[in-house]
């Protein structure tokens, strides 16, 4: 259901010199944008291109031609978020969009933003902004394999150790998982009998799903972790400009999953999954 893929990423020299990650488009503020646009290889130039989405496609072709990018064989990517004295562990892979009955949205989408994301996919021809999935993982199979990967991280190729980002203060480490034995184990763990909650990225997912139904897309980039992880994902949503602050308590993750499984939706901005999965960790051609 979630498969390995041949990723494309910045070369080590670029990663050493510049901040290359950025928040998803709907989390960017003018202050954050200004900081990130100071770096010529930041993913913001693809995620939120100026003056139009066409400029992102031109830039990608230039990066592809000038040796800026490195390429991997089919792999999963182990992402470790360093949160003080805790760590959140998850994987980047490609979600098979034909298996959408196992995917549970929990927020309503807006047509305007779905159309924007569809145009973005087709104009750039890249997967670059992962949706965030949380596996229900009743059997603990994904939790156990993520724990094993984390403990053995030094046996894998680490291609990036990101400094604390300017937009959320989180340090991140990214490892390539391309060994056949691990790929087999991960394919099994990521094809569960239960399913996955969309924690973040509803418009990106809906846009990808519509393109799949139109025959233009088969899969989409995702990050997945386990609901059984010891590291919490949920926070109270920060204030939204022009919107009255929500007074209700943050629902439990199990509540959100149970409601979503039954087709129920929570009001927008009820939940806030943190940290966000940044763009620019790894790219893949459509």
C-alpha positions, -999 to +999 in steps of 0.1 A: +000+000+000+029+023+007+058+015-016+095+024-020+104+049-047+135+063-065+139+097-048+158+128-059+174+151-034+199+178-031+236+169-032+255+170+002+273+202-006+240+221-010+226+206+022+258+218+041+255+253+029+218+262+028+185+257+045+166+236+019+134+226+037+102+246+039+067+242+055+037+231+034+021+260+014-008+265+039+015+270+069+037+297+054+037+333+067+053+364+052+080+363+078+089+326+072+087+331+034+112+360+036+137+339+056+134+309+033+137+328+001+171+340+012+183+304+003+185+298-035+179+261-032+150+262-007+119+241-015+098+272-012+106+280-048+088+248-058+061+247-031+050+283-034+066+296-066+066+332-077+053+347-100+035+316-111+037+278-109+055+277-143+086+292-127+089+261-105+091+238-135+118+260-151+138+260-119+135+222-115+149+217-150+178+240-142+186+221-110+184+188-129+209+200-155+235+216-133+245+187-109+226+201-080+206+169-075+214+133-065+194+102-073+186+070-054+175+035-063+140+025-050+141+031-013+121+040+018+134+070+038+136+069+076+129+104+090+137+111+127+124+143+142+145+153+173+121+169+197+142+178+228+149+146+246+123+127+225+122+115+189+094+109+164+102+082+139+084+077+106+089+068+069+086+084+036+071+063+008+046+064-021+010+058-013-010+036-038-040+058-046-060+028-057-063+017-021-082+047-009-108+028+011-080+023+037-074+061+040-095+081+064-098+119+060-109+138+091-114+174+077-135+189+050-118+203+019-124+234-002-127+232-040-105+263-046-075+247-028-080+213-044-079+229-079-047+248-069-030+216-058-041+197-090-026+225-111+006+224-090+010+186-095+005+188-133+025+219-140+056+209-120+054+171-125+068+164-091+059+149-058+074+173-032+050+179-003+042+147+017+008+141+032+011+130+069-005+096+076-010+080+110-014+042+109-040+028+132-016-001+137-036-022+161-011-050+159+019-027+167+037-041+137+046-007+123+055+007+158+078-023+163+096-020+129+100+018+133+116+011+167+139-014+152+149+009+124+156+037+149+179+015+170+198+004+139+200+038+122+238+037+122+236+008+098+218+029+071+231+055+048+225+089+064+224+115+037+211+145+057+214+158+092+194+190+092+201+217+117+172+231+137+150+247+110+142+284+111+104+277+109+099+252+138+132+247+156+131+209+149+163+190+140+158+162+115+178+132+103+171+113+071+183+079+062+180+058+030+165+024+035+174+004+003+184-030+016+162-057+001+155-074+034+143-042+050+122-032+020+104-066+022+097-061+059+085-026+054+062-035+025+046-060+047+042-036+077+028-009+054+001-032+040-020-035+071-055-049+077-065-017+093-059+017+077-044+052+079-057+086+092-049+116+071-034+138+098-023+167+075-025+174+038-062+168+030-062+191+000-030+175-014-045+141-009-078+149-025-062+166-054-040+135-060-070+112-056-090+131-082-060+130-106-058+093-100-095+089-110-087+109-141-059+085-150-032+111-145-016+099-112-011+065-095+005+074-062+014+103-040+043+110-016+035+104+021+050+103+055+037+076+079+041+070+116+022+048+141-007+059+163+009+036+189+041+057+191+050+071+225+057+105+210+025+126+209+014+142+176-014+164+187-014+200+200-040+227+204-043+246+171-025+280+172-046+311+167-057+317+131-058+354+120-094+365+115-108+335+132-123+331+166-101+309+188-116+274+194-123+267+230-128+229+230-102+205+242-080+188+217-096+154+210-077+122+216-061+106+186-082+075+191-113+096+189-102+112+157-095+079+141-128+063+152-148+093+138-129+093+105-133+055+101-171+060+101-169+089+076-172+116+101-154+149+098-141+173+125-144+211+122-113+226+104-085+236+127-098+213+155-066+193+153-030+204+149-005+176+141+031+187+149+057+189+137+047+194+101+064+173+075+085+198+055+088+199+017+123+193+002+133+162+022+131+141-010+115+146-044+101+122-070+090+126-106+053+120-114 
